Structures are given as structure tokens and as C-alpha cells.
Amino acid sequence: MYTIGQKRQEVKDNTHETAQAAKGRTKGATQTTRDKGQEKGEVTKAKVWQSKETGEKAKNMAQTTAEAVKNTFGMAKDDEEEDRVYYRKERD
């Protein structure tokens, strides 16, 4: 037969064990969430960088095309080279 002190200690120990188990599960879930968030952040960063590079390439191509058209129709400013030669870049 338990005394009140022993029963109280048993309940206290069980409560402590339950709390520690919950803490461990929460910590594991938190770390998993943090890892997934970091991974998604890296993927997003790579996509943004790729998009930025693609935008720069498109901008440069448009500027080059505009200059070529101006030169072709004699609309180039005096300080621009009118005798620029444009070569078609071969695709990889």
C-alpha cells in the first residue's frame, strides 16, 4: 500500500516523464520544420537568381536588337557606331 507521499512522487515522476517525451517530440518536429523551411528557402533563392539572369539576358537581347534596327534604318545617333556587325549566336 502506498503512502500519500509515495503516490505523490509517482504522479510527479510520471508527469515529468510525459513532459520530457512531449518536449522531445516537439523538438524533433521543430527541427524538421526548420530544415524543410531552409531547404525551400534555398530553392526559392536559386529560382530568383535564375529568373534574374534570364531577365538580364532578355534585356540585353532587346537592347542589341533595338540598336541593330536603328543602325539598319539609319536612325543611330552620331556617337553610335553605324558599322557594327551583328552575328547570330549559335545555340548550344
C-alpha positions in Angstrom: 0.0 0.0 0.0 1.2 3.4 -1.0 1.5 6.3 1.3 0.4 9.7 0.2 4.0 10.9 -0.2 4.8 7.9 -2.4 1.8 8.3 -4.6 2.5 12.0 -5.0 6.1 11.2 -6.0 4.9 8.6 -8.5 2.5 11.1 -10.1 5.2 13.7 -10.2 7.6 11.3 -11.9 5.0 10.2 -14.4 4.2 13.8 -15.2 7.9 14.7 -15.6 8.4 11.7 -18.0 5.3 12.7 -20.1 6.5 16.3 -20.3 10.0 15.2 -21.3 8.6 12.9 -24.0 6.4 15.7 -25.3 9.4 18.1 -25.3 11.5 15.6 -27.3 8.7 15.1 -29.9 8.2 18.9 -30.2 12.0 19.5 -30.6 12.2 16.9 -33.3 9.2 18.4 -35.2 10.6 21.9 -34.8 14.0 20.8 -36.3 12.3 19.0 -39.2 10.2 22.1 -39.9 13.3 24.3 -39.7 15.2 22.1 -42.1 12.3 22.0 -44.6 12.0 25.8 -44.4 15.7 26.3 -45.0 15.6 23.9 -48.0 12.6 25.7 -49.5 14.4 29.0 -49.0 17.5 27.7 -50.9 15.3 26.5 -53.8 13.5 29.9 -53.9 16.8 31.7 -53.8 18.0 29.7 -56.8 14.8 30.3 -58.7 15.0 34.0 -58.1 18.7 34.1 -59.3 17.8 32.1 -62.4 14.9 34.5 -63.1 17.1 37.5 -62.6 19.7 36.1 -65.1 17.0 35.3 -67.6 15.7 38.8 -67.3 19.1 40.3 -67.8 19.7 38.2 -70.9 16.3 39.2 -72.3 17.0 42.9 -71.6 20.4 42.7 -73.3 19.0 40.9 -76.3 16.3 43.6 -76.7 18.8 46.4 -76.4 21.0 44.8 -79.0 18.1 44.3 -81.3 17.0 47.9 -80.9 20.5 49.1 -81.8 20.6 46.9 -84.8 17.3 48.2 -86.1 18.3 51.8 -85.5 21.5 51.2 -87.4 19.7 49.4 -90.3 17.3 52.2 -90.8 19.9 54.9 -90.3 18.4 56.1 -87.1 21.5 55.7 -85.0 22.8 58.7 -83.1 26.0 60.3 -84.4 28.1 58.9 -81.5 26.9 55.3 -82.1 28.8 53.1 -84.4 26.8 52.6 -87.5 29.0 50.0 -88.9 28.6 47.4 -86.1 28.4 43.9 -87.3 26.0 41.6 -85.5 26.5 37.9 -85.6 23.9 35.3 -84.8 25.0 33.3 -81.8 24.8 29.6 -82.3 22.8 27.8 -79.6 24.5 25.1 -77.5 
